[in-house]
């Protein structure tokens, strides 16, 4: 999927900033534990220092 457009002076994102921020706000501020439980294949989940996941998860 293309996420940038090549311009003469630089690559420019195709997404609008307000849409990217709204998406980030939606996904960052909810617990995805239930959805992750539906994944039935080997999966690496990486949580950051300020993540809602407990350290032992």
PDB file of N, CA, C and O in Angstrom:
ATOM      1  N   UNK A   1       0.837  -1.167   0.000  1.00  0.00           N
ATOM      2  CA  UNK A   1       0.000   0.000   0.000  1.00  0.00           C
ATOM      3  C   UNK A   1       0.884   1.232   0.000  1.00  0.00           C
ATOM      4  O   UNK A   1       1.835   1.323   0.776  1.00  0.00           O
ATOM      5  N   UNK A   2       0.582   2.143  -0.838  1.00  0.00           N
ATOM      6  CA  UNK A   2       1.362   3.382  -0.913  1.00  0.00           C
ATOM      7  C   UNK A   2       0.956   4.332   0.203  1.00  0.00           C
ATOM      8  O   UNK A   2      -0.230   4.584   0.417  1.00  0.00           O
ATOM      9  N   UNK A   3       1.943   4.851   0.908  1.00  0.00           N
ATOM     10  CA  UNK A   3       1.652   5.770   1.998  1.00  0.00           C
ATOM     11  C   UNK A   3       2.297   7.140   1.788  1.00  0.00           C
ATOM     12  O   UNK A   3       2.046   8.080   2.543  1.00  0.00           O
ATOM     13  N   UNK A   4       3.134   7.238   0.748  1.00  0.00           N
ATOM     14  CA  UNK A   4       3.770   8.513   0.430  1.00  0.00           C
ATOM     15  C   UNK A   4       3.687   8.789  -1.063  1.00  0.00           C
ATOM     16  O   UNK A   4       3.517   7.880  -1.876  1.00  0.00           O
ATOM     17  N   UNK A   5       3.809  10.045  -1.396  1.00  0.00           N
ATOM     18  CA  UNK A   5       3.833  10.480  -2.794  1.00  0.00           C
ATOM     19  C   UNK A   5       5.183  11.163  -3.034  1.00  0.00           C
ATOM     20  O   UNK A   5       5.612  12.001  -2.240  1.00  0.00           O
ATOM     21  N   UNK A   6       5.832  10.806  -4.111  1.00  0.00           N
ATOM     22  CA  UNK A   6       7.120  11.429  -4.426  1.00  0.00           C
ATOM     23  C   UNK A   6       6.886  12.763  -5.106  1.00  0.00           C
ATOM     24  O   UNK A   6       6.199  12.841  -6.124  1.00  0.00           O
ATOM     25  N   UNK A   7       7.462  13.811  -4.538  1.00  0.00           N
ATOM     26  CA  UNK A   7       7.417  15.150  -5.113  1.00  0.00           C
ATOM     27  C   UNK A   7       8.835  15.525  -5.544  1.00  0.00           C
ATOM     28  O   UNK A   7       9.784  14.813  -5.215  1.00  0.00           O
ATOM     29  N   UNK A   8       8.988  16.591  -6.248  1.00  0.00           N
ATOM     30  CA  UNK A   8      10.312  17.000  -6.733  1.00  0.00           C
ATOM     31  C   UNK A   8      11.290  17.248  -5.592  1.00  0.00           C
ATOM     32  O   UNK A   8      12.481  16.972  -5.728  1.00  0.00           O
ATOM     33  N   UNK A   9      10.792  17.772  -4.455  1.00  0.00           N
ATOM     34  CA  UNK A   9      11.684  18.138  -3.358  1.00  0.00           C
ATOM     35  C   UNK A   9      11.725  17.133  -2.206  1.00  0.00           C
ATOM     36  O   UNK A   9      12.617  17.203  -1.361  1.00  0.00           O
ATOM     37  N   UNK A  10      10.763  16.196  -2.163  1.00  0.00           N
ATOM     38  CA  UNK A  10      10.726  15.264  -1.029  1.00  0.00           C
ATOM     39  C   UNK A  10       9.598  14.261  -1.228  1.00  0.00           C
ATOM     40  O   UNK A  10       8.806  14.369  -2.164  1.00  0.00           O
ATOM     41  N   UNK A  11       9.542  13.290  -0.336  1.00  0.00           N
ATOM     42  CA  UNK A  11       8.391  12.388  -0.280  1.00  0.00           C
ATOM     43  C   UNK A  11       7.380  13.004   0.672  1.00  0.00           C
ATOM     44  O   UNK A  11       7.750  13.492   1.739  1.00  0.00           O
ATOM     45  N   UNK A  12       6.124  12.987   0.301  1.00  0.00           N
ATOM     46  CA  UNK A  12       5.058  13.572   1.120  1.00  0.00           C
ATOM     47  C   UNK A  12       4.052  12.490   1.504  1.00  0.00           C
ATOM     48  O   UNK A  12       3.689  11.660   0.670  1.00  0.00           O
ATOM     49  N   UNK A  13       3.595  12.490   2.771  1.00  0.00           N
ATOM     50  CA  UNK A  13       2.606  11.490   3.178  1.00  0.00           C
ATOM     51  C   UNK A  13       1.271  11.701   2.470  1.00  0.00           C
ATOM     52  O   UNK A  13       0.855  12.834   2.225  1.00  0.00           O
ATOM     53  N   UNK A  14       0.605  10.589   2.146  1.00  0.00           N
ATOM     54  CA  UNK A  14      -0.716  10.673   1.531  1.00  0.00           C
ATOM     55  C   UNK A  14      -1.798  10.928   2.575  1.00  0.00           C
ATOM     56  O   UNK A  14      -2.818  11.547   2.271  1.00  0.00           O
ATOM     57  N   UNK A  15      -1.585  10.457   3.800  1.00  0.00           N
ATOM     58  CA  UNK A  15      -2.572  10.620   4.862  1.00  0.00           C
ATOM     59  C   UNK A  15      -2.596  12.060   5.354  1.00  0.00           C
ATOM     60  O   UNK A  15      -1.570  12.740   5.388  1.00  0.00           O
ATOM     61  N   UNK A  16      -3.769  12.504   5.728  1.00  0.00           N
ATOM     62  CA  UNK A  16      -3.904  13.830   6.306  1.00  0.00           C
ATOM     63  C   UNK A  16      -3.572  13.747   7.794  1.00  0.00           C
ATOM     64  O   UNK A  16      -3.965  12.799   8.474  1.00  0.00           O
ATOM     65  N   UNK A  17      -2.859  14.730   8.283  1.00  0.00           N
ATOM     66  CA  UNK A  17      -2.377  14.727   9.670  1.00  0.00           C
ATOM     67  C   UNK A  17      -3.502  14.494  10.669  1.00  0.00           C
ATOM     68  O   UNK A  17      -3.341  13.690  11.587  1.00  0.00           O
ATOM     69  N   UNK A  18      -4.635  15.173  10.518  1.00  0.00           N
ATOM     70  CA  UNK A  18      -5.713  15.023  11.495  1.00  0.00           C
ATOM     71  C   UNK A  18      -6.258  13.598  11.505  1.00  0.00           C
ATOM     72  O   UNK A  18      -6.703  13.124  12.551  1.00  0.00           O
ATOM     73  N   UNK A  19      -6.235  12.902  10.365  1.00  0.00           N
ATOM     74  CA  UNK A  19      -6.695  11.511  10.315  1.00  0.00           C
ATOM     75  C   UNK A  19      -5.714  10.579  11.016  1.00  0.00           C
ATOM     76  O   UNK A  19      -6.122   9.659  11.725  1.00  0.00           O
ATOM     77  N   UNK A  20      -4.435  10.816  10.816  1.00  0.00           N
ATOM     78  CA  UNK A  20      -3.412   9.997  11.478  1.00  0.00           C
ATOM     79  C   UNK A  20      -3.498  10.174  12.996  1.00  0.00           C
ATOM     80  O   UNK A  20      -3.423   9.196  13.740  1.00  0.00           O
ATOM     81  N   UNK A  21      -3.653  11.412  13.453  1.00  0.00           N
ATOM     82  CA  UNK A  21      -3.741  11.671  14.889  1.00  0.00           C
ATOM     83  C   UNK A  21      -5.010  11.076  15.490  1.00  0.00           C
ATOM     84  O   UNK A  21      -4.974  10.558  16.606  1.00  0.00           O
ATOM     85  N   UNK A  22      -6.121  11.138  14.778  1.00  0.00           N
ATOM     86  CA  UNK A  22      -7.370  10.548  15.268  1.00  0.00           C
ATOM     87  C   UNK A  22      -7.240   9.033  15.373  1.00  0.00           C
ATOM     88  O   UNK A  22      -7.720   8.438  16.338  1.00  0.00           O
ATOM     89  N   UNK A  23      -6.601   8.407  14.401  1.00  0.00           N
ATOM     90  CA  UNK A  23      -6.386   6.958  14.421  1.00  0.00           C
ATOM     91  C   UNK A  23      -5.487   6.584  15.597  1.00  0.00           C
ATOM     92  O   UNK A  23      -5.771   5.634  16.327  1.00  0.00           O
ATOM     93  N   UNK A  24      -4.427   7.320  15.770  1.00  0.00           N
ATOM     94  CA  UNK A  24      -3.511   7.050  16.879  1.00  0.00           C
ATOM     95  C   UNK A  24      -4.227   7.196  18.215  1.00  0.00           C
ATOM     96  O   UNK A  24      -4.043   6.377  19.115  1.00  0.00           O
ATOM     97  N   UNK A  25      -5.035   8.230  18.343  1.00  0.00           N
ATOM     98  CA  UNK A  25      -5.778   8.456  19.582  1.00  0.00           C
ATOM     99  C   UNK A  25      -6.720   7.284  19.874  1.00  0.00           C
ATOM    100  O   UNK A  25      -6.815   6.820  21.010  1.00  0.00           O
ATOM    101  N   UNK A  26      -7.403   6.820  18.846  1.00  0.00           N
ATOM    102  CA  UNK A  26      -8.327   5.698  19.001  1.00  0.00           C
ATOM    103  C   UNK A  26      -7.596   4.432  19.445  1.00  0.00           C
ATOM    104  O   UNK A  26      -8.020   3.778  20.399  1.00  0.00           O
ATOM    105  N   UNK A  27      -6.515   4.082  18.773  1.00  0.00           N
ATOM    106  CA  UNK A  27      -5.821   2.824  19.066  1.00  0.00           C
ATOM    107  C   UNK A  27      -4.967   2.883  20.309  1.00  0.00           C
ATOM    108  O   UNK A  27      -4.805   1.864  20.980  1.00  0.00           O
ATOM    109  N   UNK A  28      -4.411   4.040  20.647  1.00  0.00           N
ATOM    110  CA  UNK A  28      -3.530   4.138  21.817  1.00  0.00           C
ATOM    111  C   UNK A  28      -4.284   4.163  23.130  1.00  0.00           C
ATOM    112  O   UNK A  28      -3.717   3.823  24.169  1.00  0.00           O
ATOM    113  N   UNK A  29      -5.539   4.555  23.112  1.00  0.00           N
ATOM    114  CA  UNK A  29      -6.256   4.765  24.366  1.00  0.00           C
ATOM    115  C   UNK A  29      -7.284   3.685  24.662  1.00  0.00           C
ATOM    116  O   UNK A  29      -8.304   3.955  25.296  1.00  0.00           O
ATOM    117  N   UNK A  30      -7.024   2.470  24.211  1.00  0.00           N
ATOM    118  CA  UNK A  30      -7.912   1.369  24.555  1.00  0.00           C
ATOM    119  C   UNK A  30      -7.110   0.100  24.773  1.00  0.00           C
ATOM    120  O   UNK A  30      -6.007  -0.061  24.250  1.00  0.00           O
ATOM    121  N   UNK A  31      -7.677  -0.779  25.541  1.00  0.00           N
ATOM    122  CA  UNK A  31      -7.034  -2.050  25.861  1.00  0.00           C
ATOM    123  C   UNK A  31      -7.374  -3.059  24.766  1.00  0.00           C
ATOM    124  O   UNK A  31      -8.550  -3.329  24.520  1.00  0.00           O
ATOM    125  N   UNK A  32      -6.384  -3.605  24.124  1.00  0.00           N
ATOM    126  CA  UNK A  32      -6.575  -4.544  23.013  1.00  0.00           C
ATOM    127  C   UNK A  32      -6.384  -6.004  23.441  1.00  0.00           C
ATOM    128  O   UNK A  32      -6.278  -6.889  22.592  1.00  0.00           O
ATOM    129  N   UNK A  33      -6.341  -6.255  24.743  1.00  0.00           N
ATOM    130  CA  UNK A  33      -6.105  -7.604  25.238  1.00  0.00           C
ATOM    131  C   UNK A  33      -7.120  -8.596  24.680  1.00  0.00           C
ATOM    132  O   UNK A  33      -6.743  -9.689  24.259  1.00  0.00           O
ATOM    133  N   UNK A  34      -8.399  -8.233  24.672  1.00  0.00           N
ATOM    134  CA  UNK A  34      -9.433  -9.149  24.179  1.00  0.00           C
ATOM    135  C   UNK A  34      -9.219  -9.480  22.701  1.00  0.00           C
ATOM    136  O   UNK A  34      -9.315 -10.641  22.304  1.00  0.00           O
ATOM    137  N   UNK A  35      -8.931  -8.463  21.887  1.00  0.00           N
ATOM    138  CA  UNK A  35      -8.688  -8.716  20.459  1.00  0.00           C
ATOM    139  C   UNK A  35      -7.445  -9.568  20.245  1.00  0.00           C
ATOM    140  O   UNK A  35      -7.432 -10.436  19.373  1.00  0.00           O
ATOM    141  N   UNK A  36      -6.408  -9.330  21.027  1.00  0.00           N
ATOM    142  CA  UNK A  36      -5.189 -10.122  20.885  1.00  0.00           C
ATOM    143  C   UNK A  36      -5.446 -11.587  21.224  1.00  0.00           C
ATOM    144  O   UNK A  36      -4.787 -12.472  20.679  1.00  0.00           O
ATOM    145  N   UNK A  37      -6.387 -11.846  22.107  1.00  0.00           N
ATOM    146  CA  UNK A  37      -6.741 -13.213  22.451  1.00  0.00           C
ATOM    147  C   UNK A  37      -7.372 -13.973  21.298  1.00  0.00           C
ATOM    148  O   UNK A  37      -7.419 -15.202  21.321  1.00  0.00           O
ATOM    149  N   UNK A  38      -7.859 -13.260  20.289  1.00  0.00           N
ATOM    150  CA  UNK A  38      -8.472 -13.892  19.111  1.00  0.00           C
ATOM    151  C   UNK A  38      -7.449 -14.288  18.050  1.00  0.00           C
ATOM    152  O   UNK A  38      -7.789 -14.964  17.080  1.00  0.00           O
ATOM    153  N   UNK A  39      -6.206 -13.871  18.231  1.00  0.00           N
ATOM    154  CA  UNK A  39      -5.146 -14.187  17.264  1.00  0.00           C
ATOM    155  C   UNK A  39      -4.677 -15.613  17.527  1.00  0.00           C
ATOM    156  O   UNK A  39      -4.301 -15.945  18.651  1.00  0.00           O
ATOM    157  N   UNK A  40      -4.697 -16.456  16.499  1.00  0.00           N
ATOM    158  CA  UNK A  40      -4.371 -17.876  16.661  1.00  0.00           C
ATOM    159  C   UNK A  40      -3.097 -18.284  15.930  1.00  0.00           C
ATOM    160  O   UNK A  40      -2.953 -19.440  15.532  1.00  0.00           O
ATOM    161  N   UNK A  41      -2.185 -17.357  15.754  1.00  0.00           N
ATOM    162  CA  UNK A  41      -0.912 -17.692  15.126  1.00  0.00           C
ATOM    163  C   UNK A  41       0.191 -17.055  15.974  1.00  0.00           C
ATOM    164  O   UNK A  41      -0.076 -16.137  16.750  1.00  0.00           O
ATOM    165  N   UNK A  42       1.410 -17.531  15.832  1.00  0.00           N
ATOM    166  CA  UNK A  42       2.503 -16.921  16.595  1.00  0.00           C
ATOM    167  C   UNK A  42       2.573 -15.414  16.299  1.00  0.00           C
ATOM    168  O   UNK A  42       2.599 -14.993  15.142  1.00  0.00           O
ATOM    169  N   UNK A  43       2.602 -14.629  17.357  1.00  0.00           N
ATOM    170  CA  UNK A  43       2.552 -13.176  17.214  1.00  0.00           C
ATOM    171  C   UNK A  43       3.464 -12.527  18.241  1.00  0.00           C
ATOM    172  O   UNK A  43       3.493 -12.934  19.403  1.00  0.00           O
ATOM    173  N   UNK A  44       4.193 -11.540  17.818  1.00  0.00           N
ATOM    174  CA  UNK A  44       5.019 -10.756  18.730  1.00  0.00           C
ATOM    175  C   UNK A  44       4.281  -9.461  19.020  1.00  0.00           C
ATOM    176  O   UNK A  44       3.989  -8.688  18.107  1.00  0.00           O
ATOM    177  N   UNK A  45       3.982  -9.226  20.282  1.00  0.00           N
ATOM    178  CA  UNK A  45       3.346  -7.980  20.701  1.00  0.00           C
ATOM    179  C   UNK A  45       4.376  -7.196  21.489  1.00  0.00           C
ATOM    180  O   UNK A  45       4.900  -7.682  22.491  1.00  0.00           O
ATOM    181  N   UNK A  46       4.665  -5.998  21.045  1.00  0.00           N
ATOM    182  CA  UNK A  46       5.665  -5.161  21.693  1.00  0.00           C
ATOM    183  C   UNK A  46       4.947  -4.027  22.410  1.00  0.00           C
ATOM    184  O   UNK A  46       4.156  -3.304  21.804  1.00  0.00           O
ATOM    185  N   UNK A  47       5.222  -3.874  23.695  1.00  0.00           N
ATOM    186  CA  UNK A  47       4.625  -2.804  24.484  1.00  0.00           C
ATOM    187  C   UNK A  47       5.732  -1.864  24.942  1.00  0.00           C
ATOM    188  O   UNK A  47       6.821  -2.299  25.315  1.00  0.00           O
ATOM    189  N   UNK A  48       5.438  -0.581  24.909  1.00  0.00           N
ATOM    190  CA  UNK A  48       6.407   0.418  25.337  1.00  0.00           C
ATOM    191  C   UNK A  48       6.356   0.660  26.832  1.00  0.00           C
ATOM    192  O   UNK A  48       5.507   0.111  27.535  1.00  0.00           O
ATOM    193  N   UNK A  49       7.255   1.473  27.302  1.00  0.00           N
ATOM    194  CA  UNK A  49       7.376   1.762  28.732  1.00  0.00           C
ATOM    195  C   UNK A  49       6.071   2.306  29.318  1.00  0.00           C
ATOM    196  O   UNK A  49       5.741   2.006  30.466  1.00  0.00           O
ATOM    197  N   UNK A  50       5.337   3.091  28.557  1.00  0.00           N
ATOM    198  CA  UNK A  50       4.111   3.716  29.055  1.00  0.00           C
ATOM    199  C   UNK A  50       2.874   3.024  28.516  1.00  0.00           C
ATOM    200  O   UNK A  50       1.806   3.634  28.447  1.00  0.00           O
ATOM    201  N   UNK A  51       2.997   1.774  28.138  1.00  0.00           N
ATOM    202  CA  UNK A  51       1.892   1.012  27.590  1.00  0.00           C
ATOM    203  C   UNK A  51       0.910   0.632  28.688  1.00  0.00           C
ATOM    204  O   UNK A  51       1.264   0.623  29.867  1.00  0.00           O
ATOM    205  N   UNK A  52      -0.330   0.317  28.301  1.00  0.00           N
ATOM    206  CA  UNK A  52      -1.316  -0.161  29.270  1.00  0.00           C
ATOM    207  C   UNK A  52      -1.117  -1.620  29.603  1.00  0.00           C
ATOM    208  O   UNK A  52      -1.721  -2.107  30.558  1.00  0.00           O
ATOM    209  N   UNK A  53      -0.280  -2.355  28.845  1.00  0.00           N
ATOM    210  CA  UNK A  53      -0.029  -3.759  29.140  1.00  0.00           C
ATOM    211  C   UNK A  53       0.801  -3.904  30.397  1.00  0.00           C
ATOM    212  O   UNK A  53       1.766  -3.163  30.587  1.00  0.00           O
ATOM    213  N   UNK A  54       0.449  -4.838  31.258  1.00  0.00           N
ATOM    214  CA  UNK A  54       1.318  -5.084  32.423  1.00  0.00           C
ATOM    215  C   UNK A  54       2.656  -5.667  31.976  1.00  0.00           C
ATOM    216  O   UNK A  54       2.746  -6.290  30.919  1.00  0.00           O
ATOM    217  N   UNK A  55       3.668  -5.466  32.766  1.00  0.00           N
ATOM    218  CA  UNK A  55       5.025  -5.903  32.403  1.00  0.00           C
ATOM    219  C   UNK A  55       5.106  -7.388  32.129  1.00  0.00           C
ATOM    220  O   UNK A  55       5.920  -7.806  31.306  1.00  0.00           O
ATOM    221  N   UNK A  56       4.298  -8.203  32.781  1.00  0.00           N
ATOM    222  CA  UNK A  56       4.365  -9.660  32.606  1.00  0.00           C
ATOM    223  C   UNK A  56       3.612 -10.151  31.383  1.00  0.00           C
ATOM    224  O   UNK A  56       3.662 -11.341  31.073  1.00  0.00           O
ATOM    225  N   UNK A  57       2.915  -9.268  30.679  1.00  0.00           N
ATOM    226  CA  UNK A  57       2.079  -9.701  29.544  1.00  0.00           C
ATOM    227  C   UNK A  57       2.912 -10.174  28.378  1.00  0.00           C
ATOM    228  O   UNK A  57       2.365 -10.571  27.349  1.00  0.00           O
TER     229      UNK A  57
END
